[in-house]
Amino acid sequence: MANYTAADIKALRERTGAGMMDVKKALDEANGDAEKAMELIRIKGLKGATKREGRSTAEGLVAAKVENGVGVMVEVNCETDFVAKSAPFIEFSNKVLEAALASGATDVEALLAAEVDGKPLSGLVIEAGALLGEKVAIRRVARVEGATVDAYLHKTSKDLPAQVGVLFAVDGDNQEVAHDVAVHIAAMSPRFLTREEVAADVVDNERRIATETAQAEGKPEAAMTKIVEGRLTGFFKEIVLVDQSFAKDAKKSVGTVLNEAGVKATAFARFRVGA
């Protein structure tokens, strides 16, 4: 009988994120040698990489970091929340984040090509999947630069790593307001920074819907333009950051709060795992 204890099983599970039966089998085969068992788990995982290729990766985490006015954020995915909160997955995700920061990558393809520990990051993704026994994927990366950049991470469950992440930049020196707006972005999910970023065809379609709705409601023709523009303004308040009511003070817009702080929003990014 292999020489290992329940504590050895628990320790190896925490190191690898592998299932209990897989860990026990590996320890049996390795005669209780934890390092050899870990190697066996990894080898088994590499052999199963092709089978994992088509699996869904709906779980994972968001990681972010700011250095010298540059904020970087990544979403790294796996198959189960058990793996998402495991130490090896979190450690790997932090390595992905550091690679994104060092390489300057602004898309996943460039990030996967970045060299980490003497090999492309894409190779480490395969190795991580082998170790964890699940498909692992880097879904997206964002890079935001500005005079002041805030990174905010939000846990939707206390038992899991951050599921929502925000990067927000302003053109001046005001970390407090940058952080407050980053928290707002996490909660309110704006899609655009300003109205100018909303595509013209989207605005035209929204104006058409507002017009047809007002006509169906029997609104007077003389007031039609004012009604339609009012509804279009409401549409912008839902999706445009600077037009949204500020989460901490609904009497003010985000744009007003920033103006009062003497800064202007220059960029933002928001990730939610799986969304």
JOJO-V825603 format. One line per field, one symbol per residue. ss: DSSP state (A for helix, B for strand, O for the rest). phi: phi as a letter, one per 40 degrees, with the letter a starting at -180 (. if undefined). psi: psi as a letter, one per 20 degrees, with the letter a starting at -180 (. if undefined). Layout:
# JOJO-V825603
ss->???
phi->???
psi->???
This chain:
# JOJO-V825603
ss->OOOOOAAAAAAAAAAAOOOAAAAAAAAAAOOOOAAAAAAAAAAAAAAOAAAAOOOOOOBBBBBBBBBOOBBBBBBBBBOOAAAAOOAAAAAAAAAAAAAAAAAOOOOAAAAAAOBBOOBBAAAAAAAAAAAAOOOOBBBBBBBBBOOBBBBBBBOOOOOOOOOBBBBBBBOOOOAAAAAAAAAAAAAAOOOBOOAAAOOAAAAAAAAAAAAAAAAAOOOOAAAAAAAAAAAAAAAAAAABAAAOBBOOBBBBBAAAAAAAOOOOBBBBBBBBOOO
phi->.ccabccccccccccbgcccccccccccccfgccccccccccccccccccccdcccbcbiabbaabafgbbbbbbbbacbcdcdccdccccccccccccccccgcbacdccccccbfgacddccccccccccgbcbaccaabbbbacbbbbbbbccaccbcdbbbbbabbcbcacccccdcccdcdcbfcbbcbccccddcccccccccccccccccgccdccdccccccccccccccbbdcccccccaccbccdccccccgbbcbaaabbbdgc
psi->pqnrrhhgggghghhhjqrghhgggghghjkiogghggggggghghhjgghihjqpnirbrpqqqppljppqqqppqahqhghhjqghgggghhhgghhgghhjpjrhghghiqppkjqqhhhhgghghggijrppqogrqqppqrgppppppppipiiqrpipqpppqrjannhghggghggggghilqhqgrhhipqhhggghhhgghghghghikqphhjggggghghhghghhhipgiiqpphiniiqrhggggghikrpphqrqpqppi.
